[in-house]
Amino acid sequence: MAALVWFSPLAAFGQQEAAERATSHAKPLAERRVVVHIPRREVALVENGKVVKIYPAAVGAKISPSPAGTFKIVTRIPRPTYYKPGVVVPPGKSNPLGTRWLGLSIKGYGIHGTNSARSIGKAVSHGCIRLRNSDVDDLFQRIEVGDIVELYDRDNEELQLIFGPSESHNEVRSVAIPSQTGGQ
């Protein structure tokens, strides 16, 4: 026995109209990116062309430099476990990754916390970007998988606009940054 299926064009139209209404009021996604100035050892969160926050960082040592380039956040791991050949360090105070791991689209590199806050401001890592645990916790809450991370190994005009001459690391700044997508 065949089942009778009834289709109402008016019902379908009502569903489409409701879906369009629901999405037309949705807040547009912020254009968000993380900018790392390797020589200054600072990380900036930029949203919609404005600097939201600047964090002091540790970067790669001379023998294991942080890679310059544009990458994406591919993983967000709270309470990460640290692995290296023959060593596994579970989450906790002795974990060198600190409280959060933000994995980049270049294998083995990320932005993470640290169990050695005194390393912040130095070129001492194996290439990753280290933040104080409180700073990586803050950044972790503000960014998502897919967000852009730009690492620069030399100064340029945009970095001067973002980081400026100030040595203050945690002030909120409202600086208009030209869009990377060609718009203004």
DOMARPA-636418 format. One record per residue: z, x, y of N, C-alpha, C in turn; residue number from 1. Coordinates in steps of 0.02 Angstrom, whole numbers. Layout:
BEGIN
> Z; X; Y; Z; X; Y; Z; X; Y; NUM
...
***
This chain:
BEGIN
> 0; 43; -59; 0; 0; 0; 0; 45; 62; 1
> -46; 35; 106; -54; 75; 167; -4; 52; 219; 2
> 22; 99; 255; 69; 83; 309; 29; 66; 371; 3
> 54; 18; 407; 21; -2; 469; 51; 37; 526; 4
> 9; 73; 564; 32; 112; 621; 6; 79; 683; 5
> 51; 65; 729; 33; 32; 791; 39; 82; 848; 6
> -13; 87; 889; -14; 134; 944; -22; 95; 1008; 7
> 20; 107; 1056; 16; 73; 1121; -3; 124; 1174; 8
> -62; 118; 1204; -80; 164; 1257; -31; 161; 1315; 9
> -2; 103; 1328; 46; 97; 1383; 109; 136; 1367; 10
> 133; 135; 1305; 193; 173; 1286; 179; 247; 1292; 11
> 120; 269; 1269; 103; 340; 1274; 98; 361; 1348; 12
> 69; 318; 1390; 64; 334; 1460; 134; 340; 1491; 13
> 179; 296; 1472; 248; 298; 1498; 283; 362; 1478; 14
> 273; 386; 1417; 304; 448; 1395; 276; 507; 1434; 15
> 210; 509; 1444; 179; 564; 1481; 204; 563; 1553; 16
> 208; 504; 1584; 231; 498; 1653; 303; 522; 1659; 17
> 346; 504; 1610; 416; 525; 1611; 421; 601; 1604; 18
> 380; 630; 1561; 381; 702; 1552; 358; 738; 1616; 19
> 306; 712; 1649; 283; 742; 1711; 336; 737; 1766; 20
> 371; 680; 1769; 424; 673; 1819; 480; 723; 1806; 21
> 498; 731; 1742; 553; 777; 1725; 535; 849; 1742; 22
> 473; 869; 1731; 455; 938; 1745; 437; 950; 1818; 23
> 419; 898; 1854; 400; 909; 1924; 460; 926; 1968; 24
> 520; 908; 1945; 580; 923; 1983; 617; 985; 1958; 25
> 588; 1016; 1907; 620; 1075; 1879; 617; 1133; 1929; 26
> 671; 1170; 1934; 675; 1227; 1979; 629; 1282; 1954; 27
> 586; 1310; 1997; 542; 1364; 1974; 583; 1425; 1954; 28
> 558; 1461; 1904; 593; 1521; 1880; 590; 1575; 1933; 29
> 645; 1611; 1939; 648; 1666; 1987; 605; 1724; 1963; 30
> 572; 1757; 2009; 538; 1820; 1993; 592; 1873; 1995; 31
> 609; 1899; 1937; 666; 1944; 1931; 643; 2009; 1899; 32
> 668; 2064; 1925; 654; 2129; 1895; 712; 2176; 1908; 33
> 718; 2224; 1864; 769; 2276; 1869; 731; 2340; 1888; 34
> 753; 2373; 1942; 721; 2434; 1966; 771; 2492; 1959; 35
> 749; 2544; 1923; 792; 2602; 1911; 764; 2661; 1949; 36
> 804; 2689; 1994; 785; 2750; 2031; 820; 2807; 1995; 37
> 783; 2841; 1951; 812; 2893; 1909; 843; 2949; 1950; 38
> 807; 2978; 2000; 838; 3034; 2036; 903; 3015; 2073; 39
> 906; 2953; 2099; 966; 2931; 2135; 1020; 2904; 2087; 40
> 999; 2892; 2025; 1046; 2866; 1975; 1075; 2799; 1996; 41
> 1029; 2755; 2013; 1048; 2688; 2035; 1001; 2636; 2004; 42
> 1027; 2576; 1994; 991; 2520; 1965; 997; 2462; 2014; 43
> 940; 2431; 2030; 941; 2373; 2075; 916; 2311; 2038; 44
> 948; 2255; 2049; 924; 2191; 2026; 889; 2159; 2085; 45
> 824; 2143; 2077; 784; 2113; 2130; 761; 2044; 2107; 46
> 776; 1993; 2147; 754; 1925; 2132; 715; 1897; 2190; 47
> 657; 1872; 2176; 614; 1842; 2228; 607; 1888; 2288; 48
> 598; 1953; 2275; 586; 2001; 2328; 648; 2023; 2367; 49
> 707; 2001; 2345; 769; 2021; 2380; 814; 2059; 2333; 50
> 845; 2111; 2359; 893; 2149; 2320; 957; 2108; 2313; 51
> 976; 2094; 2252; 1036; 2054; 2238; 1096; 2100; 2232; 52
> 1088; 2155; 2195; 1143; 2200; 2183; 1117; 2269; 2163; 53
> 1156; 2320; 2180; 1140; 2388; 2160; 1199; 2415; 2121; 54
> 1184; 2447; 2064; 1235; 2474; 2020; 1226; 2550; 2014; 55
> 1280; 2588; 2015; 1275; 2660; 2000; 1263; 2668; 1925; 56
> 1226; 2720; 1906; 1207; 2729; 1836; 1210; 2802; 1814; 57
> 1210; 2812; 1749; 1197; 2877; 1720; 1126; 2872; 1691; 58
> 1090; 2927; 1693; 1021; 2929; 1668; 1013; 2986; 1618; 59
> 953; 2993; 1592; 939; 3044; 1543; 950; 3114; 1568; 60
> 976; 3156; 1524; 986; 3227; 1539; 917; 3261; 1545; 61
> 917; 3322; 1572; 855; 3359; 1580; 819; 3368; 1513; 62
> 856; 3379; 1459; 825; 3389; 1394; 805; 3323; 1359; 63
> 830; 3267; 1384; 814; 3201; 1356; 807; 3151; 1413; 64
> 755; 3159; 1456; 750; 3118; 1516; 736; 3044; 1502; 65
> 757; 3003; 1550; 740; 2932; 1547; 665; 2925; 1559; 66
> 632; 2881; 1521; 559; 2874; 1529; 541; 2836; 1592; 67
> 493; 2861; 1630; 467; 2824; 1688; 416; 2774; 1662; 68
> 413; 2716; 1694; 364; 2666; 1675; 390; 2596; 1684; 69
> 348; 2548; 1666; 366; 2477; 1671; 374; 2450; 1601; 70
> 431; 2419; 1588; 448; 2393; 1522; 474; 2322; 1530; 71
> 492; 2292; 1474; 523; 2225; 1474; 587; 2228; 1435; 72
> 632; 2182; 1452; 692; 2172; 1411; 670; 2135; 1348; 73
> 684; 2164; 1289; 664; 2132; 1227; 724; 2108; 1185; 74
> 783; 2136; 1198; 843; 2112; 1164; 902; 2113; 1211; 75
> 948; 2066; 1200; 1011; 2062; 1236; 1065; 2057; 1183; 76
> 1107; 2108; 1177; 1158; 2108; 1124; 1227; 2117; 1155; 77
> 1269; 2065; 1151; 1338; 2074; 1172; 1376; 2111; 1115; 78
> 1424; 2152; 1133; 1464; 2187; 1084; 1421; 2223; 1031; 79
> 1378; 2270; 1054; 1332; 2304; 1008; 1368; 2353; 961; 80
> 1337; 2366; 905; 1359; 2419; 859; 1314; 2479; 871; 81
> 1344; 2538; 873; 1308; 2601; 884; 1291; 2632; 817; 82
> 1227; 2650; 808; 1204; 2681; 747; 1169; 2747; 763; 83
> 1183; 2798; 724; 1143; 2859; 723; 1152; 2887; 653; 84
> 1108; 2931; 631; 1113; 2954; 562; 1184; 2978; 544; 85
> 1212; 2945; 494; 1278; 2963; 469; 1336; 2935; 510; 86
> 1322; 2897; 563; 1375; 2871; 607; 1362; 2797; 623; 87
> 1413; 2757; 614; 1411; 2687; 634; 1476; 2674; 673; 88
> 1469; 2653; 736; 1528; 2638; 777; 1526; 2563; 793; 89
> 1575; 2525; 767; 1576; 2453; 781; 1594; 2440; 854; 90
> 1585; 2378; 876; 1604; 2361; 945; 1678; 2379; 957; 91
> 1691; 2401; 1018; 1760; 2419; 1035; 1762; 2476; 1084; 92
> 1822; 2499; 1100; 1832; 2550; 1152; 1798; 2616; 1138; 93
> 1788; 2634; 1075; 1757; 2699; 1061; 1680; 2695; 1055; 94
> 1652; 2636; 1064; 1579; 2628; 1057; 1544; 2657; 1118; 95
> 1498; 2705; 1109; 1463; 2736; 1165; 1416; 2689; 1202; 96
> 1400; 2631; 1172; 1356; 2582; 1205; 1395; 2534; 1249; 97
> 1461; 2540; 1249; 1501; 2495; 1290; 1498; 2424; 1266; 98
> 1499; 2377; 1313; 1506; 2306; 1297; 1441; 2268; 1289; 99
> 1385; 2296; 1313; 1321; 2259; 1311; 1264; 2308; 1300; 100
> 1211; 2284; 1267; 1148; 2320; 1257; 1091; 2276; 1281; 101
> 1050; 2304; 1325; 988; 2271; 1348; 931; 2316; 1326; 102
> 900; 2298; 1269; 848; 2340; 1240; 782; 2333; 1278; 103
> 749; 2390; 1288; 685; 2392; 1322; 627; 2390; 1272; 104
> 568; 2377; 1297; 508; 2373; 1255; 482; 2442; 1235; 105
> 520; 2494; 1249; 505; 2561; 1223; 561; 2576; 1173; 106
> 541; 2585; 1111; 589; 2589; 1056; 644; 2642; 1068; 107
> 705; 2622; 1057; 762; 2667; 1062; 793; 2674; 1131; 108
> 764; 2641; 1181; 790; 2647; 1249; 816; 2580; 1273; 109
> 867; 2583; 1315; 896; 2523; 1342; 941; 2537; 1401; 110
> 969; 2483; 1426; 1021; 2485; 1478; 1084; 2462; 1442; 111
> 1137; 2501; 1448; 1198; 2483; 1411; 1260; 2506; 1449; 112
> 1317; 2485; 1424; 1381; 2507; 1451; 1397; 2576; 1424; 113
> 1460; 2595; 1431; 1480; 2661; 1409; 1555; 2662; 1393; 114
> 1574; 2707; 1350; 1645; 2719; 1338; 1669; 2779; 1378; 115
> 1626; 2805; 1422; 1642; 2862; 1464; 1621; 2848; 1536; 116
> 1661; 2810; 1571; 1645; 2791; 1640; 1633; 2851; 1686; 117
> 1663; 2908; 1670; 1654; 2967; 1713; 1583; 2995; 1709; 118
> 1542; 2971; 1661; 1472; 2994; 1656; 1427; 2960; 1708; 119
> 1451; 2905; 1737; 1410; 2868; 1786; 1397; 2913; 1846; 120
> 1334; 2914; 1868; 1314; 2956; 1924; 1286; 3023; 1902; 121
> 1283; 3034; 1837; 1260; 3099; 1811; 1197; 3090; 1767; 122
> 1163; 3145; 1755; 1105; 3146; 1710; 1130; 3174; 1644; 123
> 1156; 3131; 1600; 1189; 3154; 1539; 1170; 3115; 1476; 124
> 1132; 3061; 1482; 1118; 3019; 1423; 1060; 3048; 1382; 125
> 1046; 3015; 1328; 989; 3034; 1285; 926; 2997; 1308; 126
> 926; 2972; 1370; 868; 2938; 1398; 882; 2867; 1419; 127
> 935; 2838; 1392; 953; 2769; 1411; 983; 2768; 1481; 128
> 989; 2709; 1509; 1021; 2698; 1573; 1091; 2670; 1557; 129
> 1142; 2706; 1579; 1212; 2685; 1567; 1240; 2655; 1631; 130
> 1277; 2601; 1623; 1314; 2571; 1679; 1387; 2566; 1659; 131
> 1430; 2559; 1708; 1500; 2543; 1693; 1500; 2477; 1655; 132
> 1548; 2468; 1611; 1550; 2407; 1571; 1552; 2344; 1615; 133
> 1591; 2345; 1669; 1593; 2286; 1713; 1525; 2273; 1744; 134
> 1488; 2326; 1760; 1422; 2317; 1791; 1370; 2293; 1740; 135
> 1372; 2320; 1679; 1324; 2296; 1629; 1340; 2224; 1609; 136
> 1404; 2205; 1609; 1422; 2136; 1596; 1392; 2090; 1649; 137
> 1397; 2111; 1712; 1369; 2072; 1767; 1293; 2067; 1762; 138
> 1259; 2123; 1750; 1186; 2123; 1744; 1164; 2081; 1685; 139
> 1200; 2086; 1630; 1185; 2049; 1568; 1182; 1974; 1582; 140
> 1228; 1950; 1623; 1231; 1878; 1639; 1173; 1856; 1683; 141
> 1143; 1903; 1719; 1093; 1886; 1769; 1021; 1893; 1744; 142
> 1009; 1928; 1689; 940; 1939; 1666; 929; 1910; 1597; 143
> 865; 1904; 1579; 845; 1873; 1516; 793; 1915; 1481; 144
> 783; 1900; 1417; 729; 1931; 1379; 664; 1914; 1416; 145
> 621; 1964; 1424; 558; 1955; 1459; 558; 1980; 1530; 146
> 618; 1990; 1559; 621; 2016; 1627; 595; 2088; 1628; 147
> 564; 2106; 1684; 533; 2171; 1694; 586; 2223; 1714; 148
> 579; 2283; 1686; 621; 2340; 1705; 573; 2397; 1724; 149
> 580; 2421; 1785; 539; 2476; 1810; 582; 2538; 1819; 150
> 563; 2593; 1787; 599; 2656; 1793; 555; 2705; 1831; 151
> 581; 2731; 1886; 544; 2778; 1929; 577; 2846; 1927; 152
> 536; 2898; 1917; 563; 2966; 1915; 552; 3004; 1981; 153
> 523; 2970; 2030; 515; 3000; 2097; 517; 2945; 2149; 154
> 533; 2964; 2210; 541; 2917; 2265; 473; 2889; 2287; 155
> 474; 2830; 2316; 415; 2802; 2348; 439; 2753; 2402; 156
> 392; 2725; 2440; 411; 2681; 2497; 450; 2620; 2474; 157
> 429; 2589; 2419; 465; 2530; 2396; 537; 2547; 2377; 158
> 546; 2604; 2344; 614; 2624; 2325; 657; 2636; 2387; 159
> 628; 2663; 2440; 665; 2673; 2502; 685; 2605; 2532; 160
> 642; 2555; 2526; 660; 2488; 2549; 716; 2459; 2508; 161
> 713; 2469; 2442; 763; 2440; 2398; 830; 2476; 2405; 162
> 829; 2542; 2398; 892; 2580; 2395; 915; 2606; 2462; 163
> 869; 2615; 2509; 886; 2637; 2577; 927; 2701; 2577; 164
> 950; 2721; 2637; 988; 2783; 2643; 1062; 2775; 2626; 165
> 1086; 2713; 2617; 1157; 2701; 2605; 1179; 2728; 2538; 166
> 1240; 2754; 2536; 1269; 2778; 2473; 1314; 2725; 2442; 167
> 1321; 2668; 2475; 1363; 2615; 2448; 1327; 2582; 2391; 168
> 1358; 2579; 2332; 1324; 2556; 2272; 1328; 2481; 2259; 169
> 1378; 2448; 2284; 1389; 2379; 2262; 1382; 2327; 2317; 170
> 1353; 2346; 2373; 1346; 2296; 2425; 1286; 2251; 2411; 171
> 1290; 2189; 2432; 1234; 2143; 2425; 1189; 2153; 2486; 172
> 1124; 2160; 2474; 1077; 2173; 2528; 1024; 2119; 2528; 173
> 1001; 2099; 2586; 946; 2053; 2592; 888; 2090; 2624; 174
> 848; 2120; 2581; 791; 2159; 2604; 729; 2128; 2573; 175
> 679; 2112; 2613; 618; 2084; 2587; 576; 2139; 2555; 176
> 557; 2129; 2493; 518; 2177; 2456; 448; 2148; 2445; 177
> 395; 2185; 2461; 327; 2159; 2448; 319; 2143; 2374; 178
> 287; 2086; 2360; 277; 2065; 2291; 229; 2111; 2255; 179
> 243; 2124; 2191; 200; 2165; 2150; 139; 2126; 2127; 180
> 140; 2060; 2135; 86; 2018; 2109; 32; 2006; 2162; 181
> 36; 2040; 2218; -16; 2033; 2269; 0; 1982; 2322; 182
> 49; 1938; 2311; 67; 1888; 2361; 114; 1919; 2412; 183
> 135; 1879; 2459; 182; 1905; 2509; 247; 1874; 2506; 184
***
